[in-house]
């Protein structure tokens, strides 16, 4: 992995623990259209809310006639009201401060415009040279478009980037884009596994020859 010249991060589950925030957000939409809430013990539905883009989530949870109105309703919500449910991952700022002086960093997330408000709220926006959301591409993860765009904005070939994600969608997107993948804090099979951001910092330091 000595070829890593830039790092791309997923948002949810990598930069932040945000499952409660995502459920609160989607349950607000579901309630507006008369649907029952998704609960944390509904593993498959909760995982969908945590990983997929809003059009995919709402297409799965709502009747077809409600999807477009629900997307319009969602566009009017201010995600900042859900930020109190989000928690930065341990050692996140320490890791970003150190790596940003050595490598260009990016975010590639299936979130929409909320990613910019989130990074600004937690004072993390200054660490990233590129932020790619589902609004920037025609096809969100698991398609490769987001990672290819992030690599392009970092002015790097995809194979010179490392993508840190936590879901099957992240892994599939990395494979399709030709970007090396490191799995952060989840049980999906991967050649490179990271249990903490401090571990990432140490690993990048060794692999870059520092």
ZADO-1210 file (C-alpha; in nm, 4 decimals, padded with zeros to 6 digits):
<atoms>
<atom x="00.0000" y="00.0000" z="00.0000" code="UNK" pos="1"/>
<atom x="00.2954" y="00.2342" z="-00.0423" code="UNK" pos="2"/>
<atom x="00.1176" y="00.3811" z="-00.3436" code="UNK" pos="3"/>
<atom x="-00.1531" y="00.5559" z="-00.1382" code="UNK" pos="4"/>
<atom x="-00.1416" y="00.9262" z="-00.2251" code="UNK" pos="5"/>
<atom x="-00.4862" y="01.0344" z="-00.1071" code="UNK" pos="6"/>
<atom x="-00.7659" y="00.9113" z="00.1188" code="UNK" pos="7"/>
<atom x="-01.1404" y="00.9182" z="00.0564" code="UNK" pos="8"/>
<atom x="-01.3768" y="00.8675" z="00.3503" code="UNK" pos="9"/>
<atom x="-01.7368" y="00.7605" z="00.3711" code="UNK" pos="10"/>
<atom x="-01.9358" y="00.9714" z="00.6185" code="UNK" pos="11"/>
<atom x="-02.1863" y="00.7632" z="00.8141" code="UNK" pos="12"/>
<atom x="-02.0261" y="00.4936" z="01.0246" code="UNK" pos="13"/>
<atom x="-01.6752" y="00.6184" z="00.9415" code="UNK" pos="14"/>
<atom x="-01.6552" y="00.9853" z="01.0325" code="UNK" pos="15"/>
<atom x="-01.9621" y="00.9750" z="01.2574" code="UNK" pos="16"/>
<atom x="-02.1841" y="00.7407" z="01.4509" code="UNK" pos="17"/>
<atom x="-02.5084" y="00.8600" z="01.2944" code="UNK" pos="18"/>
<atom x="-02.7589" y="00.5771" z="01.3045" code="UNK" pos="19"/>
<atom x="-02.9882" y="00.7595" z="01.5470" code="UNK" pos="20"/>
<atom x="-02.9730" y="01.0744" z="01.3352" code="UNK" pos="21"/>
<atom x="-03.0565" y="00.8885" z="01.0165" code="UNK" pos="22"/>
<atom x="-03.3500" y="00.7082" z="01.1750" code="UNK" pos="23"/>
<atom x="-03.4833" y="01.0345" z="01.3170" code="UNK" pos="24"/>
<atom x="-03.4538" y="01.1978" z="00.9745" code="UNK" pos="25"/>
<atom x="-03.6285" y="00.9232" z="00.7806" code="UNK" pos="26"/>
<atom x="-03.8907" y="00.8724" z="01.0496" code="UNK" pos="27"/>
<atom x="-03.9801" y="01.2400" z="01.0199" code="UNK" pos="28"/>
<atom x="-04.0473" y="01.1818" z="00.6499" code="UNK" pos="29"/>
<atom x="-04.2339" y="00.8575" z="00.7097" code="UNK" pos="30"/>
<atom x="-04.4573" y="01.0209" z="00.9710" code="UNK" pos="31"/>
<atom x="-04.5461" y="01.3038" z="00.7319" code="UNK" pos="32"/>
<atom x="-04.6847" y="01.0458" z="00.4886" code="UNK" pos="33"/>
<atom x="-04.8558" y="00.8272" z="00.7447" code="UNK" pos="34"/>
<atom x="-04.6058" y="00.5422" z="00.7621" code="UNK" pos="35"/>
<atom x="-04.4844" y="00.3707" z="01.0806" code="UNK" pos="36"/>
<atom x="-04.1350" y="00.4482" z="01.2064" code="UNK" pos="37"/>
<atom x="-03.8321" y="00.2362" z="01.1363" code="UNK" pos="38"/>
<atom x="-03.6865" y="00.1118" z="01.4643" code="UNK" pos="39"/>
<atom x="-03.3288" y="00.0157" z="01.5457" code="UNK" pos="40"/>
<atom x="-03.4254" y="-00.3485" z="01.5927" code="UNK" pos="41"/>
<atom x="-03.5481" y="-00.3683" z="01.2321" code="UNK" pos="42"/>
<atom x="-03.1951" y="-00.4472" z="01.1227" code="UNK" pos="43"/>
<atom x="-03.2394" y="-00.4559" z="00.7456" code="UNK" pos="44"/>
<atom x="-03.4510" y="-00.1415" z="00.7219" code="UNK" pos="45"/>
<atom x="-03.2329" y="00.0479" z="00.9696" code="UNK" pos="46"/>
<atom x="-02.9194" y="-00.0512" z="00.7760" code="UNK" pos="47"/>
<atom x="-03.0811" y="00.0750" z="00.4551" code="UNK" pos="48"/>
<atom x="-03.1473" y="00.4125" z="00.6190" code="UNK" pos="49"/>
<atom x="-02.7846" y="00.4273" z="00.7288" code="UNK" pos="50"/>
<atom x="-02.6147" y="00.3425" z="00.3998" code="UNK" pos="51"/>
<atom x="-02.8258" y="00.4152" z="00.0919" code="UNK" pos="52"/>
<atom x="-02.9125" y="00.7429" z="-00.0791" code="UNK" pos="53"/>
<atom x="-03.2498" y="00.9033" z="-00.0048" code="UNK" pos="54"/>
<atom x="-03.4106" y="00.8079" z="-00.3385" code="UNK" pos="55"/>
<atom x="-03.3179" y="00.4438" z="-00.2776" code="UNK" pos="56"/>
<atom x="-03.4320" y="00.4486" z="00.0865" code="UNK" pos="57"/>
<atom x="-03.7659" y="00.6107" z="00.0122" code="UNK" pos="58"/>
<atom x="-03.8301" y="00.3898" z="-00.2907" code="UNK" pos="59"/>
<atom x="-03.7903" y="00.0909" z="-00.0612" code="UNK" pos="60"/>
<atom x="-03.9953" y="00.2223" z="00.2316" code="UNK" pos="61"/>
<atom x="-04.2815" y="00.4018" z="00.0543" code="UNK" pos="62"/>
<atom x="-04.5470" y="00.3245" z="-00.1996" code="UNK" pos="63"/>
<atom x="-04.4407" y="00.4366" z="-00.5515" code="UNK" pos="64"/>
<atom x="-04.6847" y="00.7303" z="-00.5614" code="UNK" pos="65"/>
<atom x="-04.5371" y="00.8733" z="-00.2420" code="UNK" pos="66"/>
<atom x="-04.1689" y="00.8658" z="-00.3389" code="UNK" pos="67"/>
<atom x="-04.1459" y="01.1913" z="-00.5350" code="UNK" pos="68"/>
<atom x="-04.3586" y="01.3926" z="-00.2870" code="UNK" pos="69"/>
<atom x="-04.1481" y="01.2498" z="-00.0042" code="UNK" pos="70"/>
<atom x="-03.8258" y="01.3539" z="-00.1780" code="UNK" pos="71"/>
<atom x="-03.9685" y="01.7046" z="-00.2181" code="UNK" pos="72"/>
<atom x="-04.0623" y="01.7077" z="00.1509" code="UNK" pos="73"/>
<atom x="-03.7152" y="01.5834" z="00.2467" code="UNK" pos="74"/>
<atom x="-03.5537" y="01.8606" z="00.0436" code="UNK" pos="75"/>
<atom x="-03.7270" y="02.1152" z="00.2683" code="UNK" pos="76"/>
<atom x="-03.6016" y="01.9620" z="00.5936" code="UNK" pos="77"/>
<atom x="-03.3068" y="02.1259" z="00.7651" code="UNK" pos="78"/>
<atom x="-03.0769" y="01.8409" z="00.8629" code="UNK" pos="79"/>
<atom x="-02.9143" y="02.0595" z="01.1260" code="UNK" pos="80"/>
<atom x="-03.2000" y="01.9744" z="01.3619" code="UNK" pos="81"/>
<atom x="-03.0754" y="01.6140" z="01.3629" code="UNK" pos="82"/>
<atom x="-02.7094" y="01.6950" z="01.4305" code="UNK" pos="83"/>
<atom x="-02.7493" y="01.6481" z="01.8060" code="UNK" pos="84"/>
<atom x="-02.7974" y="01.2761" z="01.7334" code="UNK" pos="85"/>
<atom x="-02.4552" y="01.2517" z="01.5635" code="UNK" pos="86"/>
<atom x="-02.1268" y="01.1734" z="01.7375" code="UNK" pos="87"/>
<atom x="-01.7812" y="01.2037" z="01.5759" code="UNK" pos="88"/>
<atom x="-01.5880" y="00.8785" z="01.5814" code="UNK" pos="89"/>
<atom x="-01.3100" y="00.8558" z="01.8452" code="UNK" pos="90"/>
<atom x="-00.9768" y="01.0179" z="01.7475" code="UNK" pos="91"/>
<atom x="-01.1369" y="01.1568" z="01.4306" code="UNK" pos="92"/>
<atom x="-01.0067" y="01.5128" z="01.4607" code="UNK" pos="93"/>
<atom x="-00.6626" y="01.3955" z="01.5707" code="UNK" pos="94"/>
<atom x="-00.6404" y="01.1709" z="01.2649" code="UNK" pos="95"/>
<atom x="-00.7626" y="01.4371" z="01.0211" code="UNK" pos="96"/>
<atom x="-00.5287" y="01.7013" z="01.1608" code="UNK" pos="97"/>
<atom x="-00.2300" y="01.4723" z="01.1123" code="UNK" pos="98"/>
<atom x="-00.3184" y="01.3246" z="00.7737" code="UNK" pos="99"/>
<atom x="-00.4313" y="01.6517" z="00.6152" code="UNK" pos="100"/>
<atom x="-00.0748" y="01.7812" z="00.6400" code="UNK" pos="101"/>
<atom x="00.0542" y="01.4774" z="00.4487" code="UNK" pos="102"/>
<atom x="-00.2153" y="01.3703" z="00.2029" code="UNK" pos="103"/>
<atom x="-00.5150" y="01.5206" z="00.0205" code="UNK" pos="104"/>
<atom x="-00.8416" y="01.4050" z="00.1775" code="UNK" pos="105"/>
<atom x="-01.1947" y="01.3711" z="00.0412" code="UNK" pos="106"/>
<atom x="-01.5417" y="01.2592" z="00.1457" code="UNK" pos="107"/>
<atom x="-01.7647" y="01.0456" z="-00.0772" code="UNK" pos="108"/>
<atom x="-02.1077" y="00.9865" z="00.0746" code="UNK" pos="109"/>
<atom x="-02.4539" y="00.8788" z="-00.0325" code="UNK" pos="110"/>
<atom x="-02.5823" y="01.1732" z="00.1689" code="UNK" pos="111"/>
<atom x="-02.7100" y="01.4732" z="-00.0222" code="UNK" pos="112"/>
<atom x="-02.6584" y="01.8385" z="00.0666" code="UNK" pos="113"/>
<atom x="-02.6582" y="01.7630" z="00.4406" code="UNK" pos="114"/>
<atom x="-02.2925" y="01.6576" z="00.4275" code="UNK" pos="115"/>
<atom x="-02.1787" y="02.0188" z="00.3904" code="UNK" pos="116"/>
<atom x="-02.3787" y="02.1352" z="00.6939" code="UNK" pos="117"/>
<atom x="-02.2485" y="01.8407" z="00.8968" code="UNK" pos="118"/>
<atom x="-01.8820" y="01.9042" z="00.8195" code="UNK" pos="119"/>
<atom x="-01.9213" y="02.2745" z="00.8892" code="UNK" pos="120"/>
<atom x="-02.1081" y="02.2157" z="01.2181" code="UNK" pos="121"/>
<atom x="-01.8322" y="01.9879" z="01.3492" code="UNK" pos="122"/>
<atom x="-01.5554" y="02.2171" z="01.2126" code="UNK" pos="123"/>
<atom x="-01.4212" y="01.9454" z="00.9836" code="UNK" pos="124"/>
<atom x="-01.4773" y="02.1069" z="00.6439" code="UNK" pos="125"/>
<atom x="-01.1275" y="02.2558" z="00.6313" code="UNK" pos="126"/>
<atom x="-00.9626" y="01.9141" z="00.6260" code="UNK" pos="127"/>
<atom x="-01.1120" y="01.7997" z="00.2952" code="UNK" pos="128"/>
<atom x="-01.0073" y="01.9108" z="-00.0505" code="UNK" pos="129"/>
<atom x="-01.3098" y="01.7443" z="-00.2095" code="UNK" pos="130"/>
<atom x="-01.6594" y="01.6547" z="-00.0889" code="UNK" pos="131"/>
<atom x="-01.8731" y="01.4387" z="-00.3189" code="UNK" pos="132"/>
<atom x="-02.2389" y="01.3722" z="-00.2373" code="UNK" pos="133"/>
<atom x="-02.5247" y="01.1945" z="-00.4102" code="UNK" pos="134"/>
<atom x="-02.6162" y="01.5294" z="-00.5663" code="UNK" pos="135"/>
<atom x="-02.2882" y="01.5342" z="-00.7584" code="UNK" pos="136"/>
<atom x="-02.3345" y="01.2107" z="-00.9534" code="UNK" pos="137"/>
<atom x="-02.6052" y="01.0341" z="-01.1470" code="UNK" pos="138"/>
<atom x="-02.5424" y="00.7028" z="-00.9734" code="UNK" pos="139"/>
<atom x="-02.4657" y="00.6800" z="-00.5985" code="UNK" pos="140"/>
<atom x="-02.2736" y="00.3974" z="-00.4333" code="UNK" pos="141"/>
<atom x="-02.2457" y="00.1044" z="-00.5004" code="UNK" pos="142"/>
<atom x="-02.1706" y="00.2456" z="-00.8449" code="UNK" pos="143"/>
<atom x="-01.8154" y="00.3804" z="-00.8862" code="UNK" pos="144"/>
<atom x="-01.9077" y="00.7335" z="-00.9992" code="UNK" pos="145"/>
<atom x="-01.8645" y="00.8984" z="-00.6597" code="UNK" pos="146"/>
<atom x="-01.5174" y="00.7595" z="-00.5975" code="UNK" pos="147"/>
<atom x="-01.4015" y="00.8337" z="-00.9503" code="UNK" pos="148"/>
<atom x="-01.5169" y="01.1933" z="-00.9127" code="UNK" pos="149"/>
<atom x="-01.3490" y="01.2269" z="-00.5727" code="UNK" pos="150"/>
<atom x="-01.0212" y="01.0924" z="-00.7115" code="UNK" pos="151"/>
<atom x="-01.0477" y="01.3302" z="-01.0056" code="UNK" pos="152"/>
<atom x="-01.1033" y="01.6268" z="-00.7735" code="UNK" pos="153"/>
<atom x="-00.7959" y="01.5214" z="-00.5766" code="UNK" pos="154"/>
<atom x="-00.6104" y="01.5045" z="-00.9101" code="UNK" pos="155"/>
<atom x="-00.5123" y="01.1438" z="-00.8455" code="UNK" pos="156"/>
<atom x="-00.5564" y="00.8178" z="-01.0324" code="UNK" pos="157"/>
<atom x="-00.8139" y="00.5975" z="-00.8554" code="UNK" pos="158"/>
<atom x="-00.5579" y="00.3297" z="-00.7727" code="UNK" pos="159"/>
<atom x="-00.3512" y="00.5865" z="-00.5803" code="UNK" pos="160"/>
<atom x="-00.6392" y="00.6584" z="-00.3420" code="UNK" pos="161"/>
<atom x="-00.7590" y="00.4628" z="-00.0409" code="UNK" pos="162"/>
<atom x="-01.1317" y="00.4506" z="00.0333" code="UNK" pos="163"/>
<atom x="-01.2288" y="00.4025" z="00.3979" code="UNK" pos="164"/>
<atom x="-01.5858" y="00.2758" z="00.4284" code="UNK" pos="165"/>
<atom x="-01.7986" y="00.0512" z="00.6461" code="UNK" pos="166"/>
<atom x="-02.0674" y="-00.1039" z="00.4266" code="UNK" pos="167"/>
<atom x="-02.1137" y="-00.3432" z="00.1397" code="UNK" pos="168"/>
<atom x="-02.2087" y="-00.0455" z="-00.0790" code="UNK" pos="169"/>
<atom x="-01.8735" y="00.1165" z="-00.0018" code="UNK" pos="170"/>
<atom x="-01.6821" y="-00.2005" z="-00.0775" code="UNK" pos="171"/>
<atom x="-01.8635" y="-00.2584" z="-00.4062" code="UNK" pos="172"/>
<atom x="-01.8088" y="00.1016" z="-00.5157" code="UNK" pos="173"/>
<atom x="-01.4371" y="00.0723" z="-00.4411" code="UNK" pos="174"/>
<atom x="-01.4049" y="-00.2512" z="-00.6381" code="UNK" pos="175"/>
<atom x="-01.5850" y="-00.1048" z="-00.9377" code="UNK" pos="176"/>
<atom x="-01.3758" y="00.2140" z="-00.9276" code="UNK" pos="177"/>
<atom x="-01.0444" y="00.0338" z="-00.8875" code="UNK" pos="178"/>
<atom x="-00.9805" y="00.2067" z="-00.5542" code="UNK" pos="179"/>
<atom x="-00.8169" y="00.0123" z="-00.2682" code="UNK" pos="180"/>
<atom x="-01.0635" y="-00.0372" z="00.0172" code="UNK" pos="181"/>
<atom x="-01.0189" y="-00.0381" z="00.3940" code="UNK" pos="182"/>
<atom x="-01.3123" y="-00.1510" z="00.6077" code="UNK" pos="183"/>
<atom x="-01.3656" y="00.0608" z="00.9178" code="UNK" pos="184"/>
<atom x="-01.5274" y="-00.0906" z="01.2245" code="UNK" pos="185"/>
<atom x="-01.7624" y="-00.3416" z="01.0639" code="UNK" pos="186"/>
<atom x="-01.7648" y="-00.7145" z="01.0006" code="UNK" pos="187"/>
<atom x="-01.7781" y="-00.7219" z="00.6214" code="UNK" pos="188"/>
<atom x="-01.4907" y="-00.9242" z="00.4706" code="UNK" pos="189"/>
<atom x="-01.2037" y="-00.7043" z="00.3504" code="UNK" pos="190"/>
<atom x="-00.8310" y="-00.7369" z="00.2980" code="UNK" pos="191"/>
<atom x="-00.7665" y="-00.4234" z="00.5031" code="UNK" pos="192"/>
<atom x="-00.9482" y="-00.3739" z="00.8323" code="UNK" pos="193"/>
<atom x="-00.9399" y="-00.0724" z="01.0639" code="UNK" pos="194"/>
<atom x="-01.0810" y="-00.0722" z="01.4155" code="UNK" pos="195"/>
<atom x="-01.0033" y="00.2920" z="01.4893" code="UNK" pos="196"/>
<atom x="-00.8908" y="00.6153" z="01.3310" code="UNK" pos="197"/>
<atom x="-00.5775" y="00.6046" z="01.5431" code="UNK" pos="198"/>
<atom x="-00.4969" y="00.2728" z="01.3763" code="UNK" pos="199"/>
<atom x="-00.5435" y="00.4354" z="01.0358" code="UNK" pos="200"/>
<atom x="-00.3084" y="00.7144" z="01.1336" code="UNK" pos="201"/>
<atom x="-00.0424" y="00.4660" z="01.2445" code="UNK" pos="202"/>
<atom x="-00.0881" y="00.2469" z="00.9383" code="UNK" pos="203"/>
<atom x="-00.0630" y="00.5332" z="00.6899" code="UNK" pos="204"/>
<atom x="00.2451" y="00.6594" z="00.8698" code="UNK" pos="205"/>
<atom x="00.4163" y="00.3221" z="00.8288" code="UNK" pos="206"/>
<atom x="00.3042" y="00.2592" z="00.4713" code="UNK" pos="207"/>
<atom x="00.4151" y="00.6037" z="00.3528" code="UNK" pos="208"/>
<atom x="00.7640" y="00.5444" z="00.4889" code="UNK" pos="209"/>
<atom x="00.7327" y="00.7986" z="00.7707" code="UNK" pos="210"/>
</atoms>
